[in-house]
């Protein structure tokens, strides 16, 4: 009986985080722009106006000794939810930018062992295309399914893509937002016996139409404006693509155990800056427990006191008894 396999399409780290001036490469094959007359290009950097068509060439290099056949396609790019890395859509997903506008002369290409194949392509920008950045990639997909050792029902397809940074002419708007900030506070039961940690979760949102290189600064203040923490955050995407949201988490160790803290996140990029402040109260669990127990005892004593008060001392007013007055006849003529 044949095992069902789940297809995964992980774009290798060279595609997600390729270093400058290096081709996207997974060790078996690489994909990169054809060299210009001046120097090699790490990525495709393309500018075009709405309605314009541009032409370029991509190189697929086989680093193995055997011929390899690849499915070629263009794809839109996005930021991964896990860490905001650069990734591209899989074959068959809905495309709206480069993935929809790029045209390749053939769907498949066979590259001889230790050889290369150069493939021309065009990008036809629609007349109604929105101005700004439209990142994507030209992808070479090995359609063979790597079944591993067969111990799990999992199949993997590998792909490598050369990034395409397409900029469509028109008004540009760099804009950045910090959204949905949430703080969870973890501290020991007894103050001073253990470390206190605050986990700050937030969404970084590119609300503009250009790719941004964001920076995020965290600042926390306690009562009376005391500075508790100042930090430039490191776990942020190097590039935040237009319209993309990334959910990020920062850990604050040695957070206060008894304080009122204001946490301010400030996100900056070229020509844009946005801040959001959220407050939280740090109270040890022991103090919370004592307060809750105290309130419970107070309520119990109040109820007990009401139940044990004398009947006449409960303050219930009773109306005084009324007696009919005798009628007195007055003598006539006074």
Order of alpha helices (4+ residues) and beta strands (2+ residues): beta-alpha-beta-beta-beta-beta-beta-beta-alpha-beta-beta-beta-beta-beta-beta-beta-beta-beta-beta-beta-beta-alpha
